[in-house]
Amino acid sequence: MMRGDEVWVRRTARAATWLTRLRGLLGRRALGPDAALLIERCGAVHTVGMRFAIDLVFLDRAWQVTRVVQNVPPGRLMVGGGWRAARVLESEAGCLDVAALRIGEALTWRPDAAEPGACETVA
């Protein structure tokens, strides 16, 4: 995941299919530092069944930040990104500096073929 011209999140998995979007981070014990899950076609999430708190960055169709929500605990029924949200970036709470993001700032998901495993699509 790119922030401007710099790599902001080195390990970004992308959930684009119905099944991978449904599963999200359920069942994982942790994501760890410098890792996130990008869920496409997603304007709201829940943390029911999760094992750890997460930070959320909601993005619109132009990849601009619409909302940042920090430290969402497990068991939350719904957290929405607003009517413009089209995707969400989920990370383990406190592992990324999401507080530094500004509403309207653009992020980019760019797979890096030169670095295997750095960015992948969740199958």
C-alpha positions in Angstrom: 0.0 0.0 0.0 1.5 3.3 -1.1 1.1 6.7 0.6 2.3 9.2 -2.0 5.5 7.8 -3.5 6.5 5.8 -0.4 5.5 2.3 0.7 3.2 2.8 3.7 2.2 -0.9 4.3 4.7 -3.5 3.0 2.5 -6.6 3.3 -1.0 -5.8 2.0 -3.3 -8.7 1.2 -6.3 -7.9 -1.0 -9.7 -9.5 -0.5 -11.7 -9.0 -3.7 -14.0 -12.0 -4.0 -17.2 -12.5 -2.2 -15.8 -15.3 0.0 -12.5 -13.5 0.9 -14.4 -10.3 1.7 -16.8 -12.3 3.9 -13.9 -14.0 5.8 -11.8 -10.9 6.2 -9.6 -11.3 9.3 -11.8 -13.8 11.1 -9.9 -16.7 12.6 -6.5 -14.9 12.5 -4.7 -14.5 15.8 -2.9 -11.4 14.7 -1.6 -9.5 11.6 1.5 -8.1 13.0 3.4 -4.9 12.2 3.5 -3.5 8.6 0.6 -5.7 7.5 -3.0 -5.0 6.4 -5.9 -6.4 4.6 -7.6 -4.4 1.9 -11.2 -5.3 1.5 -12.8 -4.2 -1.8 -16.4 -3.2 -2.3 -16.8 -2.7 1.5 -18.4 0.3 3.2 -18.8 -1.1 6.7 -17.2 -3.9 8.8 -17.9 -5.8 12.0 -15.5 -7.3 14.5 -17.8 -10.1 15.8 -15.6 -13.2 16.2 -12.3 -11.3 15.9 -9.5 -12.0 18.3 -7.8 -8.6 18.3 -8.6 -4.9 18.0 -8.2 -3.3 14.6 -7.6 0.1 13.0 -9.7 1.0 9.9 -9.0 3.3 7.0 -12.1 3.7 4.7 -11.4 4.7 1.1 -13.6 6.0 -1.7 -13.5 4.9 -5.3 -10.7 7.4 -6.0 -8.7 5.8 -3.1 -9.1 8.9 -0.9 -9.5 8.5 2.8 -13.1 9.0 3.9 -12.8 8.0 7.6 -10.2 6.6 10.0 -11.3 4.6 13.0 -8.7 3.5 15.6 -8.7 0.6 18.1 -12.0 -1.0 17.2 -12.4 -3.9 19.8 -13.6 -7.4 19.0 -17.4 -7.8 19.1 -18.5 -4.6 17.5 -21.5 -5.1 15.3 -20.8 -2.5 12.7 -18.4 0.3 11.9 -19.2 2.3 8.8 -17.0 4.5 6.6 -19.7 6.8 5.4 -21.7 6.9 2.2 -18.7 7.4 -0.1 -16.7 4.5 1.3 -15.9 1.8 -1.3 -13.1 -0.2 0.4 -11.5 -0.5 3.7 -7.9 -1.2 4.9 -7.8 -3.2 8.1 -4.7 -3.4 10.3 -3.9 -4.6 13.8 -4.6 -1.8 16.2 -1.5 0.3 16.8 0.7 -1.3 14.2 0.3 1.4 11.5 0.3 5.2 12.0 -3.3 5.6 10.8 -3.6 8.8 13.0 -1.3 10.6 10.6 -3.7 10.1 7.7 -5.9 13.0 6.7 -9.4 12.9 5.2 -9.1 13.3 1.4 -5.5 11.9 1.3 -5.0 9.4 -1.5 -3.5 5.9 -1.0 -2.7 3.4 -3.7 -2.6 -0.4 -3.7 0.2 -1.5 -5.9 1.4 -5.1 -6.1 5.1 -5.5 -6.3 6.1 -8.3 -8.6 9.8 -7.8 -7.7 9.1 -8.7 -4.1 7.3 -12.0 -3.8 4.7 -12.1 -1.0 4.9 -8.4 -0.4 1.5 -7.8 -1.8 -0.9 -10.6 -2.6 -4.5 -11.3 -3.3 -6.2 -13.4 -0.7 -7.6 -16.5 -2.5 
